[in-house]
Amino acid sequence: MSKFTAIENFSRRDVLKLFGASGGALMLGASGLGWSPMLAAQTAAFGDEQRLNLFIAIGEDNRVYLTCHRSEMGQGIRTGIVQVLADELEADWDKVVVVQGLADKRYGSQNTDGSRSIRKGFDKMREMGAMARHMLEQAAAESWQVPVSEVYAKAHAVHHKGSDKRLSYGELAMAAAKLPMPDAKTLTLKTPDKFTQIGKGHTIVDMDDMLGGRAIYGADNRPEGLVYAVIARPPVFGSQLESLDDSAARKVAGVLDIVTLPVPKGAPAFQPLGGVAVVASNTWSALEGRKALKLSWSKSANDTHNSKAYLDTLKQRVQEPGKVARELGSQPASWPEDKMVSATYTVPYLAHAPMEPPAVIASVDKNGCELWASSQTPQSTQQNVAGMLGIDEDKVKVNVTLLGGGFGRKSKPDFSVEAAFISSKINKPVLVQWSREDELRNGYLHAISAQYYQACIDEKGKVQAMLSRTAFPSIGSTFDSAVDTPQPFELDLGFTDIPWDINAVRCEAVKAETHTRIGWLRSVSNIQHGFGVGSFVDELAIANGKSCTAQWRELLGKARVENFANQGFEYGNYGEEQSRHPVDVGRYLKLIDRAEALTAQKPAGKNEGWGFAIHRSFVAYAAVAIKVRLEGDKLTVVDAIALMDAGTVVNPDRVAAQMEGAVVFGLSLALFGEIDFDQGAVTQSNFHDYPLLRLPHCPPIATEIIASSAVPGGVGEPGVPPVAPALTNAIVAAGGKRYRELPLSKHLKL
């Protein structure tokens, strides 16, 4: 199998050093795409549409250095980005070296969240690869004194059409580097039938290091003089340190210092929570020192927060009118009981629980700050650390390590800010390592939620009107404490954007105050909305005597593009233009057809049933079918099928793995996921009371990628939302009850 050399965190200067003082390399920045670093440095805001910088370098040794500017957490982005670059470049896969980009605004967005890395970077990476190919071809044409139309790049070399002349990329690197970069508008990109890497399955480039224990994660670097810190944080969100007796902690062998963190001000954002850090020569001493601290905390407005009581409050609130977020047609003046179907669904607080809790090393000195961070958002890390230290952002160097899972937790840089503050106080590099208990009790949580759905059915069983309400603490409260209602950008996530073919549709948002830090979790608001919508469609199907798939077809209507015009809201579409990523009902229908065909091949046996759900999120379409067996109150998940239409797929192996992971993640949440609060504090502490899916609970998972020529959609998150409703629908199909409250471990034996 082909092998890669993976090089961590190379800056522009580092790459230049590879080639010596002579500069024998072709270096590509973004200026050739109409975006210069000088202009970038003068620009205050950088969105996803900015042109990227420093992706390709070619050495005289014939090696090609391709930069990935996004974070690798097992999803394979360091492979996918490189595949796109290498394809248009016509690079030999065995001669590619992967370079991990540092935090740098010149890349444009580096956020590895929102399933956007390929869908936002695909065209740009192709342009960068084509630019380099064009320059190499131009250099060869000038060397041979022939028109550039007579040469072509293929398999890591440029060839002459009229002879057997051939020059390798390494031989052309210096000459190509002296040429002006072409305008993107003049580039000729490959047609899909010419792709050599895009669409080809590749093992992720870091696999050997991961399996061999050589992979470097957030806690793995060892700068000289490194010390270790753990932090005692407030048990209740909003409480502050009132008193501290650290005398016993300072006597613990190995404890070096005690540092009090600043009290956060205003909305939580990405500030540290405050508290007390114990710094020691090793992690064990730091943990023992933390145990020895005598602390008292102030009262908080959240001291009385009880999640069970709050969920009951939300369930009551969604029975009453809320703020209209979408309106199509006119709702009935009355809803006859015999023609109405209604239901309320709930999802508890959920934690990210990545296998690697947050970990970061920070080293602050007179020159600035350097971090080695398991970060999904290196630029946000850079910005927030600079703000905490009161220094310029360019004085903060963020080395992006591999991430042992992220799921959105590591897009919040609070843990890096903690480490930078501690290092600045002790004048030493420090590793801040969160424990599992820290992560569950003091992390950002997915919002607790309640949803209400109501439909009016005519004499023929056709839905004439639908009313939907949703209530959950908004992530907007993380940045503005006054926010107490779901925001439009959250309602767009599987609630207001279902393309119903119904005469009257109304969607409403209901007030929900925030009592803890709310943060993005894989699939975000689609988690609760996918569960509610997917379950309610199945309930309508049963009421109408139809199959779930038939009910979906009827509710979606004929194949068409839905733009939600004149319905009272402007659809955000995950930041994409609807002309590029339309809401295409035909793509829903193809997935429904395929799911029916596959489940028919595996008919349900005694006490078994298939459940189905479908959902569009992150501009991709996913359908999940799950078979269960129900014996009394004992539930066994027997089989799972996951289908996805994500448009053009770069690495099908990784997409299949993401689909499998989505089923595992979704089952874990649906079966076990629940964070409880009592008197303002989280009651769970580790995997014994916040369990994840184990092998005995995981079914065989079949995946299928629907062939599509559409532009790439998201992959990492779309597979999660249909899992929970497919599971609860399957329980009903197997003869069980309808469960509208997650997790299922509260109701059934597993």
MOWOUR-V306025 format. One record per residue. SS is DSSP state (H for helix, E for strand, L for the rest). PSI is psi in whole degrees, -180 to 180 (999 if undefined). Layout:
# MOWOUR-V306025
<<SS;PSI> <SS;PSI>>
This chain:
# MOWOUR-V306025
<<L;143> <L;144> <L;145> <L;156> <E;120> <E;124> <E;126> <L;135> <L;63> <L;128> <L;174> <H;-44> <H;-40> <H;-43> <H;-42> <H;-36> <H;-28> <H;-27> <L;3> <L;175> <L;-22> <L;-17> <L;37> <L;71> <E;153> <E;113> <E;127> <E;123> <L;-163> <L;-7> <H;-31> <H;-12> <H;18> <L;20> <L;104> <L;149> <H;-35> <H;-45> <H;-40> <H;-41> <H;-23> <L;0> <L;130> <L;-36> <L;141> <L;115> <L;-179> <L;-19> <L;0> <L;149> <L;149> <L;162> <L;139> <L;73> <L;-24> <E;131> <E;137> <E;125> <E;159> <L;-16> <L;4> <L;4> <L;147> <E;126> <E;113> <E;128> <E;133> <E;123> <L;-1> <L;171> <L;138> <L;121> <L;31> <L;-10> <L;-14> <L;22> <H;-29> <H;-17> <H;-46> <H;-47> <H;-43> <H;-36> <H;-43> <H;-46> <H;-48> <H;-34> <H;-54> <H;-28> <H;-19> <L;41> <L;146> <L;121> <H;-32> <H;-10> <H;11> <E;138> <E;128> <E;129> <E;128> <E;122> <L;142> <L;173> <L;123> <L;121> <H;-23> <H;-14> <H;-9> <L;-149> <L;135> <L;9> <L;117> <L;72> <L;173> <L;19> <L;46> <L;-7> <H;-50> <H;-44> <H;-30> <H;-22> <H;-9> <H;-54> <H;-40> <H;-43> <H;-37> <H;-42> <H;-42> <H;-42> <H;-42> <H;-35> <H;-47> <H;-42> <H;-44> <H;-44> <H;-38> <H;-41> <H;-41> <H;-42> <H;-41> <H;-42> <H;-41> <H;-37> <H;-38> <H;-6> <L;49> <L;160> <L;147> <H;-22> <H;-15> <H;3> <E;159> <E;148> <E;136> <E;131> <L;51> <L;23> <E;163> <E;134> <E;153> <E;128> <L;-31> <L;3> <L;-172> <L;20> <L;144> <E;135> <E;132> <E;162> <H;-39> <H;-38> <H;-25> <H;-8> <H;-49> <H;-43> <H;-40> <H;-34> <H;-23> <L;-7> <L;152> <L;148> <L;136> <L;156> <L;137> <H;-31> <H;-19> <H;-5> <L;145> <L;114> <L;156> <L;150> <L;152> <H;-30> <H;-11> <H;-1> <L;138> <L;-23> <L;-41> <L;126> <L;-1> <L;134> <L;129> <L;137> <L;141> <L;145> <L;-20> <L;5> <H;-46> <H;-42> <H;-38> <H;-46> <H;-29> <L;4> <L;16> <L;-8> <L;142> <L;117> <E;-173> <L;-31> <L;7> <L;-16> <L;156> <L;72> <L;153> <L;133> <L;13> <L;135> <E;174> <E;142> <E;141> <E;157> <E;134> <E;112> <L;162> <L;136> <L;-23> <L;133> <L;126> <L;-14> <L;157> <L;159> <E;125> <E;-41> <E;153> <E;127> <E;106> <L;14> <H;-43> <H;-37> <H;-37> <H;-17> <L;-10> <L;131> <L;129> <L;-18> <E;130> <E;-34> <E;162> <E;128> <E;126> <E;127> <E;153> <L;154> <L;129> <L;150> <L;136> <L;-153> <L;149> <L;-40> <L;-127> <L;26> <L;151> <L;156> <L;-7> <L;-171> <E;-158> <E;129> <E;133> <E;120> <E;132> <E;174> <L;-10> <L;162> <H;-39> <H;-44> <H;-39> <H;-42> <H;-43> <H;-37> <H;-39> <H;-40> <H;-31> <H;-9> <L;141> <E;111> <E;149> <E;147> <E;150> <L;166> <L;159> <L;155> <L;-15> <L;10> <L;-29> <L;5> <L;124> <L;120> <H;-35> <H;-44> <H;-37> <H;-37> <H;-39> <H;-38> <H;-46> <H;-38> <H;-37> <H;-41> <H;-37> <L;-4> <L;-13> <L;157> <L;146> <L;-160> <E;125> <E;127> <E;-22> <E;137> <E;119> <E;124> <L;-166> <L;131> <L;151> <L;147> <L;-31> <L;156> <L;95> <L;134> <H;-39> <H;-7> <H;13> <E;139> <E;132> <E;155> <E;153> <E;135> <E;145> <E;149> <E;133> <L;179> <E;143> <E;147> <L;156> <L;-46> <L;50> <L;153> <L;-34> <L;106> <L;166> <L;136> <E;138> <E;147> <E;131> <E;140> <E;112> <E;129> <E;-169> <L;-19> <L;-12> <E;-147> <E;137> <E;134> <E;149> <E;105> <E;137> <L;77> <L;136> <L;-14> <L;76> <H;-34> <H;-39> <H;-38> <H;-49> <H;-47> <H;-46> <H;-36> <H;-44> <H;-41> <H;-42> <H;-42> <H;-13> <L;37> <L;168> <L;148> <H;-33> <H;-4> <H;0> <E;115> <E;123> <E;109> <E;124> <E;112> <L;175> <E;153> <L;131> <L;61> <L;154> <L;-61> <L;21> <L;-22> <H;-40> <H;12> <H;-5> <L;117> <L;22> <H;-37> <H;-32> <H;-37> <H;-40> <H;-50> <H;-42> <H;-41> <H;-47> <H;-45> <H;-38> <H;-25> <H;-28> <H;-8> <L;39> <L;154> <L;141> <E;140> <E;119> <E;115> <E;117> <L;142> <L;172> <H;-39> <H;-41> <H;-44> <H;-43> <H;-35> <H;-22> <H;9> <L;-169> <L;141> <E;152> <E;141> <L;139> <L;148> <E;156> <E;142> <E;145> <E;133> <E;140> <E;132> <E;144> <E;127> <E;138> <L;-176> <L;-24> <L;5> <L;14> <L;135> <E;123> <E;-27> <E;148> <E;135> <E;130> <E;139> <E;144> <E;141> <E;125> <E;148> <L;130> <L;144> <H;-17> <H;-26> <H;-20> <H;-26> <L;-12> <L;108> <L;-19> <L;-14> <L;123> <L;19> <E;143> <L;139> <L;158> <H;-38> <H;-19> <H;-34> <H;-27> <L;-15> <L;77> <L;11> <L;-64> <L;-12> <L;21> <L;126> <L;65> <L;138> <L;71> <L;145> <L;-39> <E;126> <E;130> <E;132> <E;133> <E;145> <E;137> <E;144> <E;139> <L;108> <L;160> <L;136> <L;5> <L;-180> <L;125> <E;134> <L;159> <L;132> <L;146> <L;111> <L;-10> <L;-133> <L;-16> <H;-21> <H;-57> <H;-36> <H;-39> <H;-39> <H;-46> <H;-52> <H;-47> <H;-34> <H;-42> <H;-37> <H;-40> <H;-38> <H;-39> <H;-41> <H;-44> <H;-42> <H;-31> <H;0> <L;33> <L;165> <L;158> <H;-41> <H;-38> <H;-39> <H;-41> <H;-44> <H;-44> <H;-42> <H;-31> <H;-31> <L;-160> <L;158> <L;129> <L;173> <E;126> <E;125> <L;1> <L;32> <L;143> <L;39> <L;17> <L;9> <L;158> <L;114> <L;127> <L;-28> <H;40> <H;33> <H;10> <L;149> <L;135> <L;-23> <L;-28> <L;-38> <L;74> <L;159> <E;101> <E;106> <H;-31> <H;-33> <H;-34> <H;-50> <H;-36> <H;-40> <H;-39> <H;-46> <H;-45> <H;-38> <H;-41> <H;-43> <H;-41> <H;-41> <H;-29> <H;-25> <L;-15> <L;71> <L;147> <L;140> <L;-161> <L;133> <L;20> <E;161> <E;147> <E;139> <E;152> <E;147> <E;155> <E;148> <E;141> <E;127> <E;150> <L;39> <L;28> <E;163> <E;130> <E;140> <E;142> <E;134> <E;133> <E;135> <E;134> <E;162> <E;133> <E;115> <E;98> <L;-123> <L;18> <E;119> <E;131> <E;126> <E;115> <E;-39> <E;155> <E;140> <E;128> <E;126> <E;144> <E;136> <E;101> <L;22> <L;-148> <L;130> <L;130> <L;-51> <L;95> <H;-30> <H;-43> <H;-32> <H;-43> <H;-42> <H;-39> <H;-38> <H;-44> <H;-45> <H;-36> <H;-40> <H;-45> <H;-46> <H;-46> <H;-41> <H;-39> <H;-45> <H;-46> <H;-36> <H;-38> <H;-22> <L;117> <L;122> <E;127> <L;150> <E;139> <E;129> <L;40> <L;-7> <E;147> <E;134> <L;-22> <L;158> <L;-27> <L;-170> <L;-12> <L;-29> <L;1> <L;71> <L;150> <L;169> <L;130> <L;165> <H;-41> <H;-20> <H;-2> <L;124> <L;170> <E;140> <E;116> <E;137> <E;151> <E;130> <E;123> <L;123> <L;134> <L;143> <L;5> <L;161> <L;156> <L;138> <L;-173> <L;161> <L;-43> <L;-34> <L;-29> <L;-25> <L;-15> <L;-49> <H;-36> <H;-9> <H;-53> <H;-48> <H;-35> <H;-37> <H;-50> <H;-33> <H;-36> <H;-37> <H;-42> <H;-43> <H;-27> <L;5> <L;9> <L;-175> <L;165> <L;117> <L;120> <L;1> <E;120> <L;154> <L;165> <H;-17> <H;-17> <H;-17> <L;-29> <L;159> <E;137> <L;999>>
